[in-house]
Amino acid sequence: MQIFSRLVPAALAGLLLLTGCPAKQDASETVAADEAALPKTPNFNADSAYAFTARQVAFGPRVPNTPAHVQTGDWIIGQFKQYGLTVKEQPFEVMAFDGNMLKSRNIIAQYMPQASRRIAIFAHWDTRPFADKDKENKNAPLDGASDGASGVAVALEMARVLSAQPDSLAPGVGVDFILFDSEDYGYDGVTQADKKNLLGNQDSWCLGSQYWAKNVVPANYKPNFGILLDMVGAKGARFSREGISREKAPDKLEQVWNTASKLGYSDYFIFADSPGIDDDHVYTNQTGVRTIDVIDFLPSGEFQAYHHTTQDNMANIDRRTLKAVGQTLLTVVYGE
């Protein structure tokens, strides 16, 4: 600092010219290098993903054993088939923590099923039957706009975009969209202390992925890796680096977060660690599918305020969040 204070104005100006220009050049070169490192990828349409989210919500809460649940599942299957994907249903019946038997089905849709190298995109498509974190409507079912519908919407828009590509612009891997049912019908010991968990020590959450892990479809399924999408559409979403993801697939976690950063989405995919969470990726990892969780989960180990409340509606959905997630995932797919 003392040296700069002694420079005459002309010398100072010259020094600024010498030091300032290269800095700007280095920055531009870094941006150019990042852009060059990214594969050429088709556009993820956030408006389309938003519409897919709204369509699911319009059916009503997607609670197992309800007409809205059946209608939504049929619609999702119809969309995947419309885009030319190979679709399989995995029906099952499972007991929830309150003793209800849930008529459920996992949905598996394959893009380029003939490809030997594959990536799995996981999400859940059901909604929680009670807003147990809500201060006023604790027993109301959820719209689940972000918690459920947004992950499915990103999957559907990816399927739509991929199916629209000519063979010459197809990615080098096949993609499997695996949507789990009865994920959100679990027991919360804090908010539901007045209820009894009839499942005892068994995990009452993620019932669809637990069933899938014991009865994997497709048979002998071994993709390169998997990405779970959970709550990926909310305003102000923050996707931290979740603990189980860091443990099971640290390289893929780094790949996804670095890709998001190069695309300019580091405000969403934040470089901060969070605790492990009990989610569908627990069970996909148990099958040998190395899976990371992209989830709106804070480094403090807390969820956003809308979580399991009636505030998780379409007013909670932001196209920019959907874009950040969808474009990042498409870029990752095209980078394989």
Backbone torsions as a table, in degrees:
resi	resn	phi	psi	omega
1	MET	NA	-38.2	-179.9
2	GLN	-66.6	-34.7	179.4
3	ILE	-64.0	-44.8	179.9
4	PHE	-63.1	-35.1	-177.1
5	SER	-69.7	-20.2	-178.5
6	ARG	-93.2	-8.3	-179.0
7	LEU	-72.3	140.6	174.5
8	VAL	-72.3	156.7	-176.7
9	PRO	-52.8	-41.3	-178.4
10	ALA	-65.3	-42.0	179.9
11	ALA	-66.5	-38.3	178.8
12	LEU	-63.3	-42.1	178.4
13	ALA	-61.3	-41.3	179.6
14	GLY	-64.2	-39.0	180.0
15	LEU	-65.6	-39.6	177.9
16	LEU	-61.8	-39.6	178.5
17	LEU	-64.0	-39.1	-177.2
18	LEU	-71.8	-36.8	-174.8
19	THR	-93.3	-27.7	-174.7
20	GLY	-74.8	-46.9	-174.4
21	CYS	-62.2	-47.6	179.3
22	PRO	-59.7	-34.3	-179.8
23	ALA	-62.5	-44.8	178.2
24	LYS	-63.8	-39.7	-179.5
25	GLN	-65.1	-41.1	179.2
26	ASP	-62.3	-41.0	-179.5
27	ALA	-63.5	-44.5	-179.9
28	SER	-66.3	-36.4	178.4
29	GLU	-66.1	-36.0	178.6
30	THR	-64.8	-44.9	178.0
31	VAL	-61.1	-44.7	179.4
32	ALA	-62.4	-39.3	179.6
33	ALA	-65.5	-40.5	178.0
34	ASP	-62.2	-44.0	-179.7
35	GLU	-64.8	-39.6	179.8
36	ALA	-67.3	-29.3	-178.0
37	ALA	-75.8	-18.6	-179.7
38	LEU	-83.8	138.4	179.0
39	PRO	-71.2	153.7	174.9
40	LYS	-67.8	122.9	-170.2
41	THR	-133.1	139.3	176.4
42	PRO	-66.4	164.3	-175.8
43	ASN	-81.1	132.7	172.4
44	PHE	-88.3	121.2	-174.7
45	ASN	-90.1	107.2	-177.2
46	ALA	-67.2	-32.7	177.8
47	ASP	-63.4	-40.4	178.4
48	SER	-65.3	-43.8	178.6
49	ALA	-63.4	-38.0	176.9
50	TYR	-62.6	-43.1	179.1
51	ALA	-64.5	-38.0	177.0
52	PHE	-64.3	-38.2	177.2
53	THR	-63.5	-48.2	-178.3
54	ALA	-62.3	-37.1	-178.2
55	ARG	-65.0	-41.4	178.1
56	GLN	-63.9	-45.4	-179.5
57	VAL	-61.5	-34.7	-177.5
58	ALA	-64.1	-24.6	177.4
59	PHE	-67.4	-23.0	-173.0
60	GLY	105.9	171.2	179.8
61	PRO	-53.1	130.5	-173.4
62	ARG	-90.6	57.9	-177.6
63	VAL	-86.7	130.2	178.8
64	PRO	-51.6	145.7	-179.3
65	ASN	77.4	16.1	177.1
66	THR	-118.6	155.3	176.5
67	PRO	-59.0	-37.4	-179.8
68	ALA	-61.8	-36.8	179.1
69	HIS	-64.7	-46.7	179.5
70	VAL	-63.4	-46.5	-178.1
71	GLN	-62.9	-41.1	179.3
72	THR	-65.1	-44.1	179.0
73	GLY	-60.5	-42.9	177.9
74	ASP	-62.1	-40.3	-179.7
75	TRP	-65.9	-43.6	179.0
76	ILE	-59.4	-46.6	179.3
77	ILE	-60.9	-42.3	178.8
78	GLY	-62.4	-37.2	178.5
79	GLN	-65.7	-46.9	179.4
80	PHE	-60.6	-42.2	179.3
81	LYS	-65.8	-36.6	178.2
82	GLN	-59.9	-32.0	180.0
83	TYR	-88.9	7.0	173.7
84	GLY	84.3	11.7	179.2
85	LEU	-79.8	154.2	174.6
86	THR	-84.1	120.0	-171.9
87	VAL	-115.7	135.1	174.6
88	LYS	-127.5	140.8	174.6
89	GLU	-104.8	143.5	176.9
90	GLN	-123.8	86.5	-179.7
91	PRO	-73.5	145.8	176.0
92	PHE	-159.3	160.2	176.1
93	GLU	-124.5	134.6	-173.5
94	VAL	-144.8	148.5	179.3
95	MET	-86.6	133.0	175.3
96	ALA	-85.6	171.6	-175.9
97	PHE	-61.2	-25.6	-178.1
98	ASP	-92.6	6.6	177.6
99	GLY	94.3	-10.6	178.0
100	ASN	-67.9	137.7	174.7
101	MET	-91.1	120.3	-173.6
102	LEU	-98.8	118.4	173.7
103	LYS	-79.3	114.5	-168.2
104	SER	-132.2	166.6	172.5
105	ARG	-156.1	132.9	168.6
106	ASN	-85.9	149.2	-177.7
107	ILE	-120.4	125.3	-179.2
108	ILE	-120.6	118.7	-179.8
109	ALA	-123.5	125.4	-174.2
110	GLN	-111.6	126.2	172.1
111	TYR	-98.1	129.7	-174.7
112	MET	51.7	62.2	-176.9
113	PRO	-62.0	-16.8	-179.3
114	GLN	-79.4	-15.4	-177.3
115	ALA	-70.2	135.5	-179.0
116	SER	-78.2	-36.9	177.4
117	ARG	-88.1	130.0	-171.3
118	ARG	-139.6	155.2	173.2
119	ILE	-125.5	138.5	178.1
120	ALA	-103.1	132.0	171.6
121	ILE	-112.4	115.3	-177.7
122	PHE	-105.0	151.5	171.8
123	ALA	-162.6	171.1	171.2
124	HIS	-116.9	149.0	-172.8
125	TRP	-115.2	-2.3	177.8
126	ASP	-88.6	171.8	174.8
127	THR	-124.6	156.2	179.3
128	ARG	-70.4	135.7	-175.9
129	PRO	-79.0	-6.9	-179.9
130	PHE	-146.0	137.6	179.5
131	ALA	-88.3	67.3	-169.7
132	ASP	-68.9	-11.9	175.0
133	LYS	-96.0	-0.8	-178.1
134	ASP	-78.0	136.7	-177.7
135	LYS	-73.6	-24.4	-174.6
136	GLU	-116.8	-30.3	-173.8
137	ASN	-124.9	58.6	-171.4
138	LYS	-60.3	-30.4	-176.7
139	ASN	-101.3	6.6	179.9
140	ALA	-78.4	144.5	173.9
141	PRO	-72.1	161.1	-176.2
142	LEU	-98.2	150.6	166.4
143	ASP	-71.1	-33.1	179.9
144	GLY	58.0	44.5	-177.7
145	ALA	-64.9	-47.3	175.3
146	SER	-88.7	-44.8	-176.7
147	ASP	-80.1	79.7	179.1
148	GLY	128.3	-66.1	-173.0
149	ALA	-65.9	-36.7	-176.2
150	SER	-66.7	-39.6	178.2
151	GLY	-64.2	-41.7	176.5
152	VAL	-64.0	-40.5	-179.5
153	ALA	-62.7	-41.7	177.0
154	VAL	-63.4	-41.9	178.5
155	ALA	-62.3	-44.3	-179.5
156	LEU	-65.0	-40.9	-179.7
157	GLU	-68.8	-37.3	174.3
158	MET	-60.7	-43.7	179.2
159	ALA	-62.5	-41.8	179.9
160	ARG	-62.9	-45.9	-178.8
161	VAL	-65.1	-46.3	-178.5
162	LEU	-62.4	-41.8	-177.9
163	SER	-68.0	-21.5	-178.6
164	ALA	-84.2	-7.7	-177.0
165	GLN	-82.8	137.6	173.0
166	PRO	-67.6	162.5	-177.8
167	ASP	-54.4	-35.3	-177.7
168	SER	-68.0	-18.5	-178.9
169	LEU	-114.9	15.4	178.0
170	ALA	-75.4	150.8	177.2
171	PRO	-70.7	170.9	-177.7
172	GLY	-87.6	8.0	179.9
173	VAL	-136.1	155.1	170.3
174	GLY	-85.1	158.0	-179.0
175	VAL	-128.3	131.9	177.7
176	ASP	-112.7	121.6	177.0
177	PHE	-98.4	111.4	-174.7
178	ILE	-116.9	110.8	-174.1
179	LEU	-107.4	120.4	-176.3
180	PHE	-92.1	147.4	178.0
181	ASP	-105.5	165.2	174.7
182	SER	51.0	39.8	177.0
183	GLU	-80.3	-35.6	-165.7
184	ASP	-104.7	15.9	179.6
185	TYR	-98.9	56.2	-174.8
186	GLY	-109.8	169.3	-178.6
187	TYR	-95.4	126.4	175.8
188	ASP	-107.1	109.9	-175.8
189	GLY	-65.2	-18.7	179.8
190	VAL	-85.5	-52.4	-175.3
191	THR	-85.5	-15.1	-177.3
192	GLN	-124.0	36.4	-178.6
193	ALA	-62.2	-19.8	179.5
194	ASP	-81.4	-6.2	-179.4
195	LYS	-106.7	162.6	178.9
196	LYS	-106.9	134.0	177.6
197	ASN	-90.9	102.6	-176.3
198	LEU	-73.5	-10.5	179.6
199	LEU	-85.3	-6.6	176.6
200	GLY	62.8	-123.6	-177.1
201	ASN	-83.0	-8.2	179.2
202	GLN	-71.9	142.1	176.7
203	ASP	-61.6	121.0	-178.6
204	SER	-87.2	-5.7	179.2
205	TRP	-99.6	167.9	170.8
206	CYS	56.9	43.1	-176.2
207	LEU	-67.3	-33.2	178.7
208	GLY	-68.9	-43.6	179.6
209	SER	-72.0	-30.0	174.9
210	GLN	-63.6	-42.6	179.1
211	TYR	-65.7	-44.2	-179.7
212	TRP	-60.8	-40.6	-177.8
213	ALA	-63.5	-28.6	177.8
214	LYS	-88.4	-15.2	-177.1
215	ASN	-141.3	66.2	-169.7
216	VAL	-63.7	131.2	174.2
217	VAL	-127.6	129.1	-4.7
218	PRO	-64.7	157.7	-179.7
219	ALA	-61.0	142.5	179.3
220	ASN	56.9	37.2	-174.0
221	TYR	-72.6	122.5	-179.4
222	LYS	-139.2	75.5	176.6
223	PRO	-73.5	168.3	178.0
224	ASN	-61.7	-42.5	177.6
225	PHE	-169.0	174.4	179.5
226	GLY	-133.7	153.9	176.1
227	ILE	-128.3	121.5	176.9
228	LEU	-94.3	132.0	177.8
229	LEU	-109.0	120.6	-180.0
230	ASP	-142.5	117.1	-178.0
231	MET	60.6	67.8	-173.8
232	VAL	-118.6	25.8	-177.7
233	GLY	-131.7	2.7	-170.7
234	ALA	-82.2	155.0	172.9
235	LYS	-62.1	137.0	177.4
236	GLY	66.2	24.5	-179.2
237	ALA	-62.4	144.7	177.0
238	ARG	-132.7	114.9	-179.3
239	PHE	-99.3	102.2	178.9
240	SER	-88.2	169.5	-178.0
241	ARG	-87.5	96.3	-171.5
242	GLU	-69.0	148.8	-169.2
243	GLY	-60.4	-47.2	-179.0
244	ILE	-66.4	-36.0	176.7
245	SER	-61.7	-42.0	179.0
246	ARG	-64.5	-34.0	-178.0
247	GLU	-77.5	-44.3	-170.4
248	LYS	-88.1	-32.1	-176.7
249	ALA	-147.7	62.0	-176.3
250	PRO	-61.9	-33.1	-179.8
251	ASP	-67.9	-38.7	-179.9
252	LYS	-74.5	-33.6	174.2
253	LEU	-61.2	-45.8	178.8
254	GLU	-63.6	-40.8	-179.9
255	GLN	-60.7	-47.5	-178.1
256	VAL	-66.7	-46.0	-177.9
257	TRP	-67.4	-38.9	177.9
258	ASN	-67.4	-37.8	176.6
259	THR	-62.5	-45.3	178.0
260	ALA	-59.7	-41.1	-179.9
261	SER	-63.6	-44.1	179.2
262	LYS	-64.2	-28.8	178.3
263	LEU	-82.5	-7.2	179.3
264	GLY	92.6	21.9	-175.7
265	TYR	-111.5	27.0	-178.5
266	SER	-71.5	-12.0	172.7
267	ASP	-69.9	-22.9	178.5
268	TYR	-97.3	-51.8	178.6
269	PHE	-89.4	87.5	-172.3
270	ILE	-85.2	145.2	-179.4
271	PHE	-87.6	68.3	178.2
272	ALA	-142.6	141.8	-176.4
273	ASP	-90.4	147.2	176.3
274	SER	-131.0	163.3	179.7
275	PRO	-65.5	164.0	174.0
276	GLY	-68.8	150.6	-177.8
277	ILE	-132.7	145.9	179.1
278	ASP	-79.4	101.1	-177.7
279	ASP	-140.1	179.5	-175.5
280	ASP	-57.1	-27.1	-177.4
281	HIS	-68.4	-17.7	174.3
282	VAL	-57.8	-42.8	-174.4
283	TYR	-85.9	-33.0	175.5
284	THR	-67.2	-35.4	176.0
285	ASN	-66.1	-33.1	178.7
286	GLN	-64.9	-25.7	178.6
287	THR	-83.0	-5.3	-177.9
288	GLY	99.3	0.4	175.9
289	VAL	-86.2	105.2	-178.8
290	ARG	-65.5	113.3	-169.1
291	THR	-128.6	136.3	171.8
292	ILE	-107.6	159.4	-177.3
293	ASP	-114.5	115.9	171.1
294	VAL	-93.9	103.8	-172.1
295	ILE	-141.1	142.2	178.5
296	ASP	-74.6	87.5	-170.4
297	PHE	-143.0	127.1	-171.5
298	LEU	-83.8	153.0	178.6
299	PRO	-56.9	-25.2	179.0
300	SER	-70.8	-9.7	-176.6
301	GLY	87.1	18.6	-180.0
302	GLU	-114.5	155.5	174.1
303	PHE	-91.3	164.4	174.4
304	GLN	-66.7	162.4	-172.4
305	ALA	-62.0	-26.4	-177.3
306	TYR	-75.0	-14.6	-171.6
307	HIS	-57.3	123.0	177.9
308	HIS	56.1	39.5	172.1
309	THR	-129.4	170.3	178.2
310	THR	-72.9	-5.3	177.5
311	GLN	-76.1	-8.9	177.8
312	ASP	-83.4	70.2	-179.3
313	ASN	-122.6	-171.3	-176.0
314	MET	-65.0	-24.6	175.8
315	ALA	-65.7	-17.2	-179.7
316	ASN	-87.1	-9.1	-172.6
317	ILE	-92.7	136.3	-179.3
318	ASP	-124.8	124.8	178.8
319	ARG	-58.9	-33.1	-178.3
320	ARG	-64.9	-36.9	177.1
321	THR	-66.7	-45.6	178.0
322	LEU	-59.1	-40.7	179.0
323	LYS	-63.2	-45.7	-178.4
324	ALA	-59.4	-43.1	-178.7
325	VAL	-72.0	-50.3	-175.5
326	GLY	-64.3	-43.3	-179.7
327	GLN	-67.8	-36.5	177.2
328	THR	-62.9	-46.6	-178.3
329	LEU	-66.4	-40.5	176.7
330	LEU	-62.0	-40.0	179.3
331	THR	-64.8	-39.2	177.0
332	VAL	-63.2	-43.6	179.2
333	VAL	-60.2	-45.0	-178.5
334	TYR	-73.9	-15.3	177.7
335	GLY	-85.5	-6.2	-179.3
336	GLU	-82.7	NA	NA
